[in-house]
Amino acid sequence: MSVLTTADSSPTAAVDLGPAAALSCRECGERFPLSPIFACASCFGPLEIAYDLPSGDPEGLRRRIEAGPKSIWRYAPLLPVPADVADKPNLNPGFTPLVKADRLAAELGVTGPLYVKDDSGNPTHSFKDRVVAQALEAARAFGFTTLSCSSTGNLAGAVGAAAARAGLRACVFIPRDLEQAKVVMAAVYGGDVVAIEGSYDDVNRFCSELIGDPIGEGWGFVNVNLRPYYAEGSKTLAFEICEQLGWRLPDQLVIPIASGSQLTKIDKGLKELIATGLVEEKPYKIFGAQAEGCSPVSQAFRDGHDVVRPVKPNTIAKSLAIGNPADGPYVLDIARRTGGAVADVTDEQIVSAIKLLARTEGIFTETAGGVTLGVARKLLEEGTLDPSLTTVVVNTGDGLKTLDAVASETGPTATIPPSLDAFRQAGLA
Ligand SMILES: *Cc1c(COP(=O)(O)O)cnc(C)c1O
């Protein structure tokens, strides 16, 4: 693996990333100083951030958070960012609505409270603004001048916008077959967009090579060499959900899986809320959602395997089309440990769920959201999700980016000349 090569080629002098104390190996626990590395020098396990978390005064911490900005930065005491982060030029994502979805609940036969955490309203219309905001702070701390990523679509747009706001260069890599809206959103902010002839997994491999090469010096790849920092951004979904529930844990969460980073970090965020005393401990279950055409984690869950066998993706849910998900084994562990599950739905079920959410709650989600709600519906029908409990379905993106998924089935109910007679004849009066 050519994964450690940036350790000595990048500036790593003592950095101020707030409460972040060190990098810690998720496999063997070995610790490393905060730097742009992502794999353990001893066992090659993935690294994550270890903290000196605030303790002893949860009431005071809660008040401090509630008085903070209406963005992810209200949780700065729990994130790898400097204390003055909100003053720096950035997109200030987060604090998106937790929508009580009563009409959706009625349609699904859910009797307990059902919520949609709606991240479609973030600055670039997906949850990726959360993770990129953390990576940007790490890039600044390490002195990187180019922000980069391998992307399934949404990440490229989020990186382009964040780099533009911060005055950094962006150069992002995408698979060639993405939706037009996602390519446009990646390019419009003025950075370079490189379409690679291959799948996302090919793009990702290419980026790992680039980091190991002198060309990549000074480059912060948000989801490769800055991945430990980037990943922490997903914790803010957990923080917001619990704060919006009145500082309580939900009983069940349904979360989409691409690399599995978001799901594992939502779990980490919930555990940190418990550890800091911000919420009272109680059991919760985490459910993962994939598209049938890219369901390596769901297949491993179903077969009772611990290893995730890579697949070649073929689904309309392109933002989730990662055939070799880095966090797959951790997702399996979390689903099993919490009593949750991982399941998948067909492209048809994805489209049907997109329309269901739009029709019942006025939320237009992208294909990834169709996957998540589709899986929630399927698990309810199977009796795997308990309809009487507090359930949160995470909507991670905006339907305007994947119009083609529903375009063929939606359009004018009638096309008529501008006359009352014609309207009457159309049978809609
Ligand atoms: C990237 C992405 C996800 C999930 O990403 P992970 O790699 O699992 O963290 C979910 N939904 C959308 C819309 C995305 O763009």
The ligand as an ORCA input file, in Angstrom:
! r2SCAN-3c Opt
* xyz 0 1
  C     -21.274     10.537     -0.146
  C     -22.711     10.373      0.087
  C     -23.247      9.483      1.059
  C     -22.467      8.530      1.934
  O     -21.144      8.613      2.000
  P     -20.168      7.699      2.871
  O     -19.004      7.472      1.958
  O     -20.854      6.431      3.237
  O     -19.816      8.530      4.038
  C     -24.604      9.467      1.235
  N     -25.417     10.241      0.498
  C     -24.972     11.099     -0.417
  C     -25.955     11.917     -1.170
  C     -23.606     11.200     -0.659
  O     -23.178     12.085     -1.575
*
